[in-house]
Amino acid sequence: MPSMVSLLPKSAFVRAALIVGLVIGLSQGITLWFFARNAYLPGIREYARLTALQAELVFQSDGDASLARRLGETTGISTGQPANLREPDSVILSRPVVEQFRDEVSRLLDEPAQVRLEEARQPILWVTAPSFEGRWLRVPMAFFRDYDRYLLLGWGVTVPLLAVIGGLLIARSLNRPLRRLARVALKVGRGDAVPVLDDTVGPIEIQAVNRAFNRMTRDLQQAQRDRALLLAGVSHDLRTPLTRLRLSAEFLNDEELSQGIIEDIEDMDAILEQFIAFIRDGADEQPEYENLNALIDEVAAKYPPEQLRLRPGQVPRLMLKRLTVKRMLSNLITNALKYGAAPVELDTEVADNALLLTVRDHGKGVREEDIPMLLQPFSRGEKARTLSGSGLGLAIVKRIVDMHHGEMALGNHPDGGLRVRIRFPVTGQLVQPETLSAGVR
């Protein structure tokens, strides 16, 4: 059985409306009970006593006819013959009045009484009992104000409805800044440019939340800029001593040692280049309509033909950042050649309203448990740990794919080798992101 908590609406907007409606409905019920008990119940009892007295004066042989006439003139209680009367159960709003009056009259007469209701704006009850010998008393309930039951029903529906609408408006005024805060928080998580929240409007609690959030984003942006500056500075400053080391290595007499040092320096320089690429991530480049196949051809021209196997399909042009996408393709090919084996296959096609790019090498692949780690910065597979590298190649690819609102998946090919599948949506234009580190460039 589901718990009460699980049955509650998930939206605060609907919860507020439900709570307001329940409170108003309960208050109306209590109000009706209060007036029935303290205003109408005493009147019903009083008219029951007058009815019993009039029945004694009219229907008993020793009754006082003149007194019965004066009582009838004063209260309106008189004898008569009803026609087309409603059963007590047929009018829900009148049923409590009819039943209460019947019980009071039955108690005073010490015999069961029958009560019927006559349709009128002011209740008129017809009463009979076995001692009346088939005759009836007409009892106008004069203490009731003139009423229209449809108006009463309208009041019972309209007031809760207006209260629910008011509650919804209040909840909406609170939910709108919260939804705006949620959207901005998602931008912070994606590294997009974050608009400043207005901390001068709305309730003081919302203003305080907006001020705290603005302060947090400013601190986060400053921390990101400081980190980017630090990494960029370290990468830049290390290149000067690396250049001197390379020049010194070239003058060594031992050619084998010299070549080994130069290769290590080149690896270090490539790692620094990956650091800088990871920091910049193409946020300062404007997107243009590009053909992905043309970009693949440009990148593939830098590699020996026997190392690549291109199978381009008919694909549309997309809004792409030219240099950034070329860096992505270069990282994919370099990663496949370095950690896998040639030839590297690059396939493009359109399927399910998306452009699909598949890159596959012919190596041994990676362990299944290592696949989720490959997209994390500074994480590498088991084989890659024995080789030099920064562990940023696929992480950079993932950031570029996300920048273009694409999806990326890794897996081992059934015939061997690692397979990277990238999906770019065909519809819609690219919304250029602006990373938190963009301010350092």
C-alpha positions in Angstrom: 0.0 0.0 0.0 1.4 3.5 -0.8 2.1 5.7 2.1 0.4 9.1 2.6 3.6 10.9 1.8 3.8 9.2 -1.6 0.2 10.2 -2.4 0.9 13.9 -1.9 1.4 16.0 -5.1 5.1 16.5 -6.0 4.6 20.2 -7.0 4.6 22.8 -4.3 2.2 24.8 -6.5 -0.4 21.9 -6.3 0.3 21.3 -2.6 -0.4 24.9 -1.8 -3.7 24.8 -3.6 -4.7 21.5 -1.9 -3.8 22.9 1.5 -5.7 26.1 1.0 -8.7 24.3 -0.3 -8.8 21.9 2.6 -8.4 24.7 5.1 -11.2 26.8 3.5 -13.5 23.7 3.2 -12.9 22.9 6.9 -13.5 26.4 8.0 -16.8 26.5 6.0 -17.9 23.2 7.6 -17.1 24.6 11.1 -19.0 27.8 10.3 -22.1 25.9 9.1 -21.9 23.7 12.2 -21.6 26.7 14.5 -24.6 28.6 13.0 -26.7 25.4 12.9 -26.0 24.7 16.6 -26.2 28.2 18.0 -28.6 30.0 15.6 -31.0 27.5 14.1 -31.2 24.7 16.6 -32.8 26.8 19.3 -35.4 28.1 16.8 -36.2 24.6 15.7 -36.8 23.5 19.3 -38.9 26.5 20.0 -41.1 25.9 17.0 -41.4 22.3 17.9 -42.8 23.3 21.3 -45.2 25.7 19.6 -46.3 23.0 17.2 -46.9 20.5 20.0 -48.9 23.2 21.9 -51.0 24.1 18.8 -51.7 20.4 18.2 -52.9 20.0 21.8 -55.2 23.1 21.4 -56.6 22.1 18.0 -56.8 18.3 17.9 -57.8 17.5 21.5 -61.4 17.7 22.6 -60.7 19.9 25.6 -58.6 22.4 23.6 -59.1 26.1 23.7 -60.2 27.2 20.2 -59.8 30.9 20.8 -56.3 30.4 22.2 -55.5 28.1 19.2 -56.7 30.9 16.8 -54.6 33.6 18.5 -51.5 31.2 18.6 -52.0 30.5 14.9 -52.2 34.2 14.0 -49.1 34.9 16.0 -46.9 32.0 14.8 -48.5 31.1 11.4 -49.1 27.5 12.6 -52.4 26.3 11.2 -54.2 23.3 10.0 -54.4 22.4 6.3 -53.9 19.7 3.7 -50.5 19.4 2.0 -49.9 18.6 -1.6 -46.8 17.5 -3.6 -44.5 17.5 -0.6 -40.9 16.4 -0.7 -39.5 13.4 1.2 -36.9 14.5 3.8 -34.2 12.7 2.0 -34.8 14.5 -1.3 -33.3 17.8 -0.3 -29.9 17.4 1.2 -29.6 20.9 2.6 -33.0 20.7 4.3 -32.7 17.2 5.7 -31.0 18.1 9.0 -33.7 20.7 9.7 -36.5 18.3 8.9 -35.0 15.4 11.0 -34.3 17.6 14.0 -37.8 19.1 13.9 -39.3 15.6 13.6 -37.4 14.3 16.6 -38.3 17.3 18.8 -42.0 17.1 17.9 -42.1 13.3 18.4 -40.5 13.7 21.9 -43.0 16.4 22.9 -46.0 14.5 21.5 -44.8 11.2 22.9 -45.6 9.6 19.6 -43.9 9.2 16.2 -44.5 12.2 14.0 -44.2 12.6 10.2 -42.7 15.7 8.7 -42.7 16.9 5.1 -41.1 19.9 3.4 -42.9 22.4 1.2 -40.8 24.0 -1.6 -40.3 27.7 -0.6 -37.6 30.2 -0.1 -38.5 30.0 3.6 -38.9 26.5 5.0 -42.5 25.4 5.5 -43.0 22.1 7.3 -46.1 19.9 7.4 -46.5 17.8 10.5 -48.9 14.9 11.3 -49.1 12.2 13.9 -51.4 9.3 14.7 -53.3 11.4 17.2 -54.0 14.0 14.4 -56.3 11.4 12.7 -55.0 12.2 9.2 -55.0 15.9 9.6 -51.9 18.1 9.2 -50.3 21.2 10.7 -48.7 23.8 8.6 -45.6 25.2 10.3 -43.7 28.1 8.6 -40.2 28.3 10.0 -40.2 32.1 10.3 -36.9 32.3 12.2 -35.1 31.2 9.0 -34.1 34.0 6.7 -35.2 33.8 3.1 -32.8 31.7 1.3 -32.0 30.3 -2.2 -30.4 26.8 -2.0 -28.7 27.4 -5.3 -27.2 30.6 -3.9 -26.1 28.6 -0.8 -24.5 25.9 -3.0 -22.8 28.7 -5.0 -21.4 30.1 -1.8 -20.2 26.7 -0.8 -18.4 26.2 -4.1 -17.3 29.8 -5.0 -15.6 30.7 -1.7 -13.3 27.6 -1.7 -12.6 28.1 -5.4 -11.6 31.7 -4.9 -9.5 30.7 -1.9 -7.7 28.0 -4.0 -7.1 30.6 -6.8 -5.6 33.0 -4.2 -3.5 30.2 -2.8 -2.3 29.3 -6.3 -1.3 32.9 -7.0 0.6 33.1 -3.8 2.3 29.7 -4.5 3.1 31.0 -8.0 4.7 34.1 -6.7 7.0 31.9 -4.6 7.6 29.2 -7.1 8.6 31.6 -10.0 11.9 32.8 -8.3 12.6 29.2 -7.2 12.2 27.9 -10.7 14.4 30.8 -11.9 17.0 29.8 -9.3 16.9 26.2 -10.4 17.5 27.2 -14.1 20.4 29.4 -13.1 21.8 26.6 -10.9 21.8 24.3 -13.9 23.8 26.8 -15.8 26.3 27.0 -13.0 26.6 23.2 -13.2 27.2 23.3 -16.9 29.8 26.1 -16.7 27.6 28.6 -18.6 27.5 32.3 -18.1 25.3 33.0 -15.1 22.9 36.0 -15.0 22.7 38.0 -11.9 19.5 37.3 -9.9 17.5 40.4 -8.9 17.8 40.7 -5.1 15.6 43.8 -4.8 12.1 42.3 -5.6 10.0 39.6 -4.0 9.8 38.5 -0.3 12.8 39.3 1.9 13.5 35.6 2.2 13.8 35.2 -1.6 15.9 38.4 -1.8 18.3 36.9 0.8 18.5 33.6 -1.2 19.2 35.6 -4.4 22.0 37.6 -2.7 23.6 34.5 -1.3 23.4 32.8 -4.7 24.9 35.8 -6.5 27.7 35.9 -4.0 28.3 32.1 -4.4 28.5 32.4 -8.2 30.9 35.4 -8.0 33.2 33.4 -5.7 32.9 30.3 -7.9 33.7 32.3 -11.0 36.7 33.9 -9.3 37.9 30.4 -8.2 37.6 29.1 -11.7 39.5 32.1 -13.1 42.2 31.7 -10.5 42.5 28.0 -11.4 42.6 28.7 -15.1 45.2 31.4 -14.6 47.3 29.1 -12.5 47.2 26.2 -15.0 47.8 28.5 -17.9 50.7 30.2 -16.1 52.3 26.9 -15.1 51.9 25.5 -18.7 53.4 28.6 -20.2 56.3 29.0 -17.8 57.3 25.4 -18.1 57.8 25.7 -21.9 60.8 28.0 -21.5 63.0 25.5 -19.5 61.7 22.7 -21.7 63.0 24.6 -24.7 66.4 25.1 -23.1 66.5 21.4 -22.2 65.8 20.4 -25.7 68.5 22.6 -27.1 70.9 21.2 -24.5 69.9 17.6 -25.4 70.6 18.2 -29.1 74.3 19.0 -28.3 74.8 15.8 -26.4 77.4 13.4 -27.8 75.3 10.3 -27.0 72.7 10.3 -29.8 70.5 7.6 -28.2 70.4 9.5 -24.9 69.7 12.8 -26.8 66.9 11.3 -28.7 65.3 9.8 -25.6 65.4 13.2 -23.8 63.9 15.0 -26.8 61.1 12.5 -27.0 60.4 13.0 -23.3 60.4 16.7 -23.7 58.0 16.4 -26.7 55.7 14.3 -24.5 55.8 16.9 -21.8 55.0 19.6 -24.3 52.1 17.6 -25.6 50.8 17.2 -22.1 51.0 21.0 -21.5 49.2 21.6 -24.8 46.4 19.3 -23.5 46.2 21.3 -20.3 45.8 24.5 -22.2 43.2 23.0 -24.5 41.2 21.7 -21.5 41.2 25.1 -20.0 40.2 27.0 -23.1 37.7 24.4 -24.5 36.8 26.6 -27.5 34.5 29.0 -25.6 36.0 32.0 -27.4 35.2 30.6 -30.9 32.1 31.6 -32.8 30.1 28.7 -34.3 29.4 28.5 -38.1 27.6 26.2 -40.5 30.1 23.5 -41.2 30.2 20.1 -42.9 31.6 17.5 -40.5 32.9 15.4 -43.4 35.0 18.3 -44.6 36.5 18.8 -41.2 37.3 15.1 -41.0 39.1 15.3 -44.3 41.2 18.3 -43.1 42.2 16.5 -39.9 42.9 13.2 -41.7 45.3 14.8 -44.1 47.8 15.2 -41.3 48.0 11.4 -40.8 49.4 8.7 -43.0 46.6 7.4 -45.3 47.2 3.8 -44.2 46.4 4.6 -40.6 42.9 5.9 -41.3 39.8 4.4 -43.0 37.1 7.0 -43.8 33.6 6.1 -44.6 31.6 9.4 -44.9 27.9 9.4 -45.4 25.5 12.1 -46.7 25.3 14.5 -43.7 23.8 18.0 -43.4 25.8 21.1 -42.3 25.5 21.9 -38.6 26.3 24.9 -36.4 29.8 23.8 -35.3 32.9 25.5 -33.9 35.4 24.7 -36.6 38.7 24.7 -34.7 37.2 23.2 -31.6 35.6 20.3 -33.6 38.9 19.7 -35.4 40.6 19.5 -32.0 38.0 16.9 -31.0 38.7 14.8 -34.1 42.4 15.1 -33.7 42.1 13.9 -30.1 39.9 11.0 -31.1 42.4 9.8 -33.8 45.5 10.4 -31.7 43.9 8.5 -28.8 42.9 5.6 -31.0 46.4 5.4 -32.6 48.3 5.8 -29.3 46.3 3.4 -27.1 44.7 1.2 -29.8 45.9 0.2 -33.2 45.6 1.2 -36.8 43.6 1.5 -39.0 41.2 3.9 -37.3 37.8 3.9 -38.8 35.7 7.1 -39.0 32.1 6.7 -40.1 29.4 9.4 -40.5 25.7 8.9 -41.1 22.3 10.4 -40.3 19.9 8.4 -38.2 16.9 9.3 -35.9 17.2 13.0 -36.8 20.8 13.1 -35.6 24.3 13.1 -37.2 26.2 10.1 -35.9 30.1 10.0 -35.8 31.7 6.6 -35.0 35.4 6.3 -34.4 36.9 2.8 -33.9 40.4 1.5 -33.6 41.6 -2.1 -34.1 43.4 -2.6 -30.7 42.5 -4.9 -27.9 39.9 -2.4 -26.4 39.7 -1.6 -22.7 38.3 -3.4 -19.7 34.6 -2.8 -19.2 35.1 -1.5 -15.7 37.5 1.1 -17.0 35.1 2.6 -19.6 33.2 4.9 -17.2 36.5 6.4 -16.1 37.8 7.2 -19.5 35.7 10.4 -19.8 36.9 11.8 -16.5 39.8 14.3 -16.5 43.2 12.7 -15.6 41.7 9.2 -15.8 43.1 6.5 -18.1 42.6 2.9 -18.9 44.9 0.1 -17.7 47.0 0.1 -20.8 47.3 3.9 -20.9 49.0 3.8 -17.5 52.1 2.4 -19.0 52.3 5.2 -21.6 52.8 8.9 -21.2 49.8 11.2 -21.4 47.7 13.6 -19.4 44.4 11.6 -19.4 42.6 14.7 -20.8 42.1 13.6 -24.4 38.7 12.0 -24.1 37.7 14.5 -21.4 38.3 17.3 -23.9 36.3 15.4 -26.5 33.4 15.0 -24.0 33.4 18.8 -23.2 33.3 19.7 -26.9 30.5 17.2 -27.5 28.5 18.7 -24.6 29.2 22.2 -25.9 27.4 21.2 -29.2 24.5 19.6 -27.3 25.6 16.2 -28.4 25.9 12.8 -26.7 28.9 10.6 -26.4 29.2 6.8 -25.6 32.2 4.5 -25.3 32.3 0.7 -25.7 34.3 -2.2 -27.0 33.6 -3.3 -30.6 32.6 -6.9 -30.9 35.5 -7.6 -33.2 38.0 -5.8 -31.0 39.1 -2.2 -30.4 37.5 0.8 -28.6 34.5 2.4 -30.3 33.4 6.0 -29.7 29.9 7.0 -30.8 29.0 10.7 -30.9 25.5 12.0 -31.7 24.9 15.6 -32.8 21.2 16.7 -33.1 20.3 17.9 -36.5 17.5 20.2 -35.6 18.0 23.5 -33.8 20.9 25.9 -33.7 23.8 25.7 -31.4 23.5 28.0 -28.4 27.1 29.0 -27.8 28.1 28.4 -24.2 30.4 30.7 -22.3 32.4 28.9 -19.7 33.4 30.3 -16.3 37.0 30.3 -17.4 36.3 32.4 -20.5 37.2 35.6 -18.7 40.9 34.7 -18.5 41.4 34.7 -22.3 
